[in-house]
Amino acid sequence: MPTMTYRLLDASEASQAFARALIVTLIATYIGFLVSLSQVSADIFRTAVAAIIYAPLSIGWYVWTNIDRRAVAQAQWRLFAATCFDVTMVGLALGIAEGTGAPLLLLYLIYIWIILGNGLRFGRPHLDTATALSVLSLLVVAITSPHWSLNAGLTLILVGGMLMVHVFFRQLLLRNEALVATVDELNDDLRRARLDTNELGLAGREAFLEQVQESMSVMPEGSLIAGIVVLFNGAEAHRLSNPQSALSKAMAQRITSELRGSDLATFGEENELWMCMAPRRIEDATAVAERIRRAFDELAPMLEVRVGLAAYPPFPGDATAFFRLAARNARQEGRAAGRGINFLRVVDE
């Protein structure tokens, strides 16, 4: 069983890391010049100290996310850590810049930027997380800073502003998600209508491969396509590809119940069932494959069943070779004792 979580960086995540490094570096450079060329207020000087601390850390984070994207993708904590990193540094700057003028407005707007940036780029869970961490950061500053402890009313106003922004944009995201779900459902209906489905509700092989090839060519960075191949052998194997048999109908019903959104299934080469899905993580595909394998065990215990899986990327984008590779994985030695099943050797080569 694979333990790797294979999900490449989203393009928006990489751009956020770049924007963070660029903006903070520019701010630190600008304030640094002000401090070196003229007398500045204590508030600006303290803000410069925070920016100078933050700039190399931001650059280091951006470099880390681009050195080995596959290794970074396995660090599922990275988005949460990045948000903690951002609000901690803003809180530090807010605590040491005790004035209520431009530094306060700028730093408060950065809180709002963190909340909106995470929500609009990564969805509602990250909007909620960013809001909670931003409010916590501001409250910690209010409790620990002598200046802020004397301005409880201002603190409550700022916290209220964050919560209002959160509620407003959360409603927008909910409406957008509902609209996207409706559009996706319509697109799926149209796509399935042109896939030449057979009596079992499975796609025709040529249309299936054409659709997978198209998905490989247009998929955005950070996406994942999983190919699952089920090999079945035995005296009753021919019944599975016969649309009139009770076994094929029962198995097709079980398989189609596992399909979500753009997922597809078809009969591939002889005695092979091919499935294509777009999971967020490779573990989601392995869970589906395990359920399909158990369905074969329940409905057709007389058959020898093997399951193999391939992941794209990194596999080159040829749909037919992609599923043949998954089938090869299913045929590998080292089957589970007494079951004739070689389950899920994830390709990463």
Secondary structure as UniProt FT lines:
FT   HELIX           11..37
FT   HELIX           42..67
FT   HELIX           69..73
FT   TURN            76..77
FT   HELIX           78..96
FT   HELIX           102..122
FT   HELIX           124..144
FT   HELIX           146..149
FT   HELIX           152..193
FT   TURN            199..200
FT   HELIX           205..218
FT   TURN            221..222
FT   STRAND          225..233
FT   TURN            235..236
FT   HELIX           237..241
FT   TURN            243..244
FT   HELIX           246..256
FT   TURN            257..258
FT   TURN            261..262
FT   STRAND          264..267
FT   TURN            270..271
FT   STRAND          272..277
FT   HELIX           282..299
FT   TURN            301..302
FT   STRAND          304..312
FT   TURN            313..314
FT   HELIX           319..331
FT   TURN            337..340
//
